[in-house]
Amino acid sequence: MRLLLFPIFILLATASYAQDYVITVQKDTLFGEVEILLPDQFNEELSITVNGDKKRFKSFQVLEASADSTIYHPAKIQNKYRIVELVEGGYLSLYLYRADESYDFNTKYLLKSTTQGLIVPNIFFRKQVTDFLDDCPEVVAKLDDKTYKKNNLVQIVKDYNACLEMQTQNKFSDNVPEADKSKFELVSAIQQKLDTSKDSELNTLLNDIKQKVKTGETIPGYLISALKEQTQSMDTIKTEVDQLLEALNK
């Protein structure tokens, strides 16, 4: 009997994890069956059915929704509040939206956290994207020399976000005591190699260490132990972690 119950439990847990949801602007979270409705000229809406009760929301009434494990957010594009499908997230996000009241999410849209957005153009792609991302010289250079093409948008978004993260870290490092700068830089080097969607817990731990390094505090033993434990099987950052652990233990 136990052998039968175990796989059933796993299936139920998986189904629960993948359940559709809607987060409203009031920050209420509803779980149920989400349907992205066909748009009209003025509105885009979705519905969620909870215990047989169907509720409809306009795009601007929702912070986030998930349907069949796909994430949707609201965005104002061309003077219309739309429901947009998330492809790659971050300070800069890549979305797909439905142009001309189509039901297909197939038009690409770049959106910054500042709410600045750009419909990815078919003509003059390189020029317009370069102008939009001109605060990151590394990305601009790869657009200029044609390393990036239109089909590299996901990589462009990832590299741009990494670029801004590094710029932010460099600003913080200016205020780090000279004796601790190497520790700060090692933490930053490790974070650059992490997948922010999969390694969020480790990234939070590293931010705690970084903050203590910045203020000149002694790193407590529990943080060092947690760092060892969480990185012990991560070969891609082993060199940097070993160097950081050595520096922290001095």
C-alpha positions in Angstrom: 0.0 0.0 0.0 2.8 2.4 0.8 4.3 1.8 -2.6 1.0 2.8 -4.2 0.5 5.9 -2.1 3.9 7.4 -2.7 3.5 7.9 -6.5 0.0 9.2 -6.0 1.3 11.8 -3.5 4.0 12.9 -6.0 1.4 13.3 -8.8 -0.8 15.4 -6.5 2.1 17.6 -5.4 3.1 18.1 -9.0 -0.4 19.0 -10.0 -0.6 21.5 -7.2 2.7 23.1 -8.1 1.6 23.6 -11.7 -1.8 25.0 -10.8 -3.0 28.1 -12.7 -3.3 31.3 -10.7 -4.1 35.0 -10.9 -2.6 37.7 -8.7 -4.8 40.8 -8.6 -3.7 44.4 -8.2 -4.9 44.1 -4.6 -2.3 41.3 -4.3 -4.9 38.6 -3.7 -3.9 35.2 -5.2 -6.6 33.1 -6.7 -6.0 29.4 -7.7 -8.1 27.8 -10.4 -8.4 27.3 -14.1 -7.2 30.4 -16.0 -8.3 31.2 -19.6 -6.7 34.0 -21.6 -9.7 35.4 -23.5 -9.8 36.6 -27.1 -9.0 40.3 -27.2 -11.2 43.0 -28.7 -10.3 46.5 -30.0 -10.3 48.1 -26.5 -9.7 45.4 -23.9 -7.8 42.2 -23.1 -9.2 40.0 -20.4 -8.7 36.7 -18.7 -10.9 34.5 -16.6 -10.3 32.2 -13.7 -12.7 29.5 -12.6 -12.5 28.7 -8.9 -14.8 25.9 -7.6 -17.2 26.4 -10.5 -17.3 30.2 -10.1 -15.9 32.1 -13.0 -14.4 35.6 -12.6 -13.2 37.9 -15.3 -10.5 40.4 -15.0 -9.3 43.1 -17.4 -5.5 43.2 -17.9 -4.9 46.2 -15.8 -6.7 44.5 -12.8 -4.0 41.8 -12.7 -0.4 41.8 -11.6 0.4 38.3 -12.9 -1.3 35.2 -14.1 -0.2 31.7 -14.9 -2.0 29.4 -17.3 -0.5 26.0 -18.3 2.8 27.0 -16.6 3.1 30.1 -18.9 3.4 33.4 -17.1 1.4 36.5 -18.2 1.7 40.2 -17.1 -0.1 43.4 -18.0 1.5 46.0 -20.2 0.4 49.1 -22.0 1.3 48.9 -25.6 0.1 51.4 -28.2 -2.3 53.0 -25.8 -4.0 49.7 -25.0 -3.6 47.6 -21.8 -2.7 44.1 -22.9 -2.0 40.7 -21.5 1.6 39.8 -22.5 3.3 36.4 -22.4 6.7 36.3 -20.5 9.6 34.8 -22.4 12.6 36.0 -20.4 12.3 38.2 -17.3 14.5 40.6 -15.4 15.1 44.4 -15.3 14.7 44.0 -19.0 12.0 41.5 -20.0 11.1 39.9 -23.4 7.4 39.4 -24.0 5.1 38.2 -26.7 1.8 40.0 -27.3 -1.2 39.8 -29.7 -1.2 42.5 -32.4 -4.3 43.6 -34.2 -6.6 41.6 -31.9 -5.0 38.3 -33.0 -5.3 35.4 -30.6 -1.7 34.3 -31.3 1.1 35.7 -29.0 3.7 36.3 -31.7 4.8 39.9 -31.7 7.9 40.6 -29.6 8.1 43.3 -27.1 11.0 44.5 -24.9 10.0 46.1 -21.6 12.2 47.7 -18.9 11.3 47.9 -15.2 11.1 51.7 -15.8 8.0 50.9 -18.0 10.0 52.0 -21.1 9.1 49.6 -23.9 10.0 48.8 -27.5 8.1 46.7 -30.1 10.8 44.7 -31.7 10.9 45.9 -35.3 11.4 43.9 -38.5 13.1 46.9 -40.2 16.0 48.7 -38.6 16.1 46.1 -35.8 19.7 46.7 -34.9 19.4 50.5 -34.8 16.3 50.6 -32.7 17.4 48.0 -30.2 20.8 49.7 -29.9 19.2 53.0 -29.1 16.9 51.3 -26.5 19.8 49.5 -24.8 22.4 52.2 -25.1 23.2 52.2 -21.4 25.1 48.9 -21.8 28.2 49.4 -24.0 28.9 45.6 -24.1 25.5 44.8 -25.6 25.7 47.8 -28.0 29.1 46.6 -29.2 27.7 43.1 -30.0 24.7 44.6 -31.8 27.1 46.9 -33.8 29.4 44.1 -34.9 26.4 41.8 -35.7 27.2 39.2 -33.0 23.6 39.6 -32.0 20.9 39.0 -34.6 17.1 39.2 -34.2 16.9 35.5 -33.2 19.3 36.2 -30.3 16.7 38.3 -28.3 16.7 36.0 -25.3 20.5 36.2 -25.0 20.4 39.9 -25.5 18.0 40.2 -22.6 20.2 38.0 -20.4 23.4 39.8 -21.3 21.8 43.3 -20.8 20.5 42.3 -17.3 23.9 40.9 -16.4 25.5 44.1 -17.6 23.2 46.3 -15.4 23.8 44.0 -12.5 27.5 44.4 -12.9 27.2 48.2 -13.2 25.2 48.2 -9.9 27.8 46.0 -8.2 30.6 48.2 -9.3 28.9 51.3 -7.9 28.5 49.5 -4.6 32.1 48.3 -4.6 33.3 52.0 -4.7 32.2 52.2 -1.0 33.7 48.9 0.1 36.8 49.1 2.4 40.0 48.6 0.3 41.0 45.5 2.3 37.6 43.8 1.5 37.3 44.7 -2.2 38.7 41.3 -3.4 36.0 39.5 -1.3 33.3 41.7 -2.8 34.6 41.1 -6.3 34.6 37.3 -5.7 31.0 37.3 -4.6 30.1 39.4 -7.7 32.0 36.9 -10.0 30.1 34.0 -8.5 26.7 35.8 -8.9 27.5 36.4 -12.6 27.7 32.7 -13.2 24.4 31.9 -11.5 21.0 31.2 -13.1 18.9 33.8 -11.3 15.7 31.7 -11.9 17.2 28.5 -10.4 19.7 29.8 -7.9 17.7 32.5 -6.1 18.3 31.1 -2.6 22.1 31.0 -3.2 22.0 34.5 -4.7 20.2 35.8 -1.6 22.8 34.2 0.6 25.6 35.9 -1.5 23.8 39.2 -1.2 23.9 38.8 2.6 27.6 38.1 2.5 28.2 41.0 0.2 26.3 43.5 2.4 28.4 42.4 5.5 31.6 42.7 3.4 30.6 46.2 2.4 30.0 47.4 6.0 33.2 45.7 7.2 31.4 43.1 9.4 32.7 39.7 10.2 31.0 37.0 8.2 29.2 34.7 10.7 30.0 31.0 10.6 26.5 30.0 9.7 26.7 32.0 6.4 30.1 30.4 5.6 28.7 26.9 6.3 25.6 27.6 4.2 27.8 28.8 1.3 29.8 25.5 1.5 26.7 23.4 1.6 24.8 25.1 -1.3 27.8 25.2 -3.6 29.4 21.8 -2.9 28.2 20.2 -6.2 28.4 23.4 -8.4 31.6 22.8 -10.4 31.2 25.9 -12.6 31.8 28.2 -9.6 34.1 26.0 -7.5 37.3 28.0 -8.1 35.7 31.3 -7.1 33.9 29.8 -4.1 37.1 28.2 -2.8 38.9 31.6 -3.2 36.0 33.3 -1.4 36.0 30.8 1.5 39.7 31.2 1.9 39.4 35.0 2.0 36.5 34.9 4.5 38.3 32.5 6.8 41.4 34.7 7.1 
